[in-house]
């Protein structure tokens, strides 16, 4: 079992390294980005191979071989790929940033040790994510998967987190309550690394060190590195996608397009909120095309990577339709109706408390969520920078996401005080890592514009 568990931890890293090799992202050229990107890419590919195993009803005892064909194909493709777009080497990491990153890693190890001594039996990590993972492992072979989803609060939630936990179950020859979090928690470690990589490119090592430390000292990061929730995974996918989007705008390369698509797909497969964020970003991009009368990009190799998040969305939609799984907020959760119906009925009573909660979250200097107020301020005072070509869609995505998330509370069937207390800061933190990279990119635009 020790060897199986070791392979369970090494498989995502091997798959991620192979994927980055195809994209020509080298460890020696940009170690910070490599470490921030390799793990989520590998987890995504591992979960995809397990999803195929589940659909084909491969016994859990044989799941350990499922990543091997994908790993062999990736390394074969990497060896045959022509090295025409090798990324230039990043500047050497300075000592302040190294010290900050070392502190982040040490703090994560402390969180990791703490969580490894607590069983995964309480809260949404057990009632939602671990329950779905156990259902994939135990109920699927008996044909009872669809019926078992009635016991989960959100039956339509995506499968990335549950598949990663089911992979650990299979490696341990059964359900375990401590090791199951490991792959998900390691995604939490990648969040400050990805933020530092994005901020460093726009603002330098000093600000990257400050951003990494700010993430590590935020209480919500403690939460995501000691529990198997998927909110940190959404934040990781968003910040990778935004960083890659900005890199592609500066220097178009295959690696940047691939990582933008992978970041979007990773977020989409983590939690339903990501679909909202990306829908707002797509609407903002379409608005930019219309307002500025820009031509849409031709469908060629430069935009072909968009097929990855689109295919993932289609597969997830088909999966939920096949099993009849629907979102509890849109008709299945409460007797009062769906979110649109309850929104109209509860608007007068809830709108002011929700706006007050939103202002309190964005204006609290003790929490990192105040970074989400910066796009609102930029639209007032730095409109030219915030709505520049590269930042138009990200700016409107951040602003629109914060607003729409709070409008959902108005239409929620849950008791408002309970819903806000249990989810507001945790869900808003999904946007915070991307907001930090956006802030650095906006500051760079202002600085280069001479204003």
C-alpha positions, 0 to 999 in steps of 0.5 A, a space after each residue: 500500500 505504501 508504494 501505491 500511495 507513493 504512485 498516487 502522489 507522483 502520478 499528478 506531478 509526472 503528468 503535469 511535467 509531461 504536459 508542461 514539456 509539450 508546452 515548452 515550459 521548462 523548470 530551468 527557465 521559469 521554476 516558479 511558474 513550473 511548480 505553480 502549474 505542474 501540479 494542477 495540470 497533472 491533477 486535471 489529466 489524472 482526473 480525466 483518466 479516472 473519469 474514463 475509467 469510471 465510465 468504462 466501469 474499470 475496477 478500482 483495483 486497476 485504476 492505478 494503470 489508468 494514468 500510464 497510457 496518458 503519461 506515455 503519450 504525453 512524453 512521446 509527443 513531447 519528444 517529437 514536438 518541434 522546439 520553435 516557441 521556447 519561452 525565454 528564461 525568467 530572471 533569477 529569483 531574488 532572495 526576498 522572494 525566495 525567503 517569502 516562498 520558503 515561509 509559504 512552504 513551511 507554513 503549508 507543511 504545518 497546515 498539512 500536518 495538522 489536517 492529516 491528523 483530523 478525519 474528513 467527517 464534518 462539513 461540506 468536505 465530507 457531506 459533499 466532496 468526500 461523499 461524491 468520491 465514495 459514491 464514485 468508488 462504491 456506488 458506481 459498480 453497483 449501478 447506484 450512483 444516480 440514486 446515491 446523489 440524493 444524499 449530497 447537498 449539491 448533486 450537480 457539482 463537478 467531479 475534479 475534487 471527488 475524482 482526486 479523492 477517489 484516486 486516493 481511496 483506490 490507492 489505499 484499497 478502500 475509504 480513508 479519512 485522512 489521506 484523501 485530502 492530500 491532492 486537493 490540499 497541494 492545490 492550495 499550496 500552488 495558489 500563492 506560487 501562481 500568484 507570485 509568478 503572475 505578480 512577479 512578471 508585472 511588478 517584480 520580485 518585491 511585490 511578488 513576495 508581498 502577494 505570496 505572504 498576503 495569501 499565506 496569512 489570509 485565514 481562508 488560505 488556512 481553510 483551503 490547506 486544511 480541508 478538502 474544499 474546492 474553492 481554492 481549486 477554483 481560485 487556482 484555475 482562475 489565477 493561472 488562466 488570467 496570468 496566461 491570458 496576460 502573458 499571451 497578450 504580451 508575447 503570443 506563445 503556445 505555452 500561454 494559450 495552453 495554460 490559459 485553456 488549462 486554467 479555465 478548464 481546471 476552474 470549470 471542473 472544480 466548482 459551478 461558480 467558475 462557469 459564472 465567472 467565465 460566462 461574464 468574461 466571455 460576455 465582456 470580451 464580446 462587448 470589447 469586440 463590438 465596442 472597439 470594432 475589433 475583428 474576431 480571431 480566426 479559428 486556427 492554432 492560436 485559438 484551438 485551445 479553447 476547445 478544452 474548456 468547451 469540451 469539458 463543459 459539454 461533458 459535464 453538462 451531458 453527465 448531469 443530464 444523463 443522471 438527472 442531476 440538477 442544481 439545488 438553487 434552481 428549483 430543487 432546494 427549497 419550497 419557495 422556488 428557484 433563485 430567479 423566483 425567490 429573487 423577486 419575492 425577497 428583493 425588498 427584504 434582503 437587498 440592503 443586508 446583502 449590500 451591507 455584507 458586501 461592503 463589509 467584506 470588501 472594506 475590511 482591512 484585516 482580510 485580503 478580500 479588500 483586493 476585490 474593491 480595487 477593480 471598482 475603484 479602478 473603473 472610477 479613477 483609472 478607467 483607461 488602464 482598467 479597460 485597456 485591451 488586455 484588462 477589459 475582460 478581466 476587469 469586468 469579470 471581477 466586478 461582475 462576479 462580485 456583484 452577481 455572487 451577492 445577487 444570488 444571496 438575495 434569491 437563495 432559499 437558505 436563511 440569509 444570515 446562515 448562508 452569508 456566514 457559511 459561504 460569503 468569504 470562502 466563495 469570494 476568496 475564489 476571486 482574490 488570487 486573480 484580483 492580486 495579479 490583476 492589480 499588478 497588471 493594472 499598476 504596470 499599465 498605469 506605470 508604462 502610460 506615464 500617469 
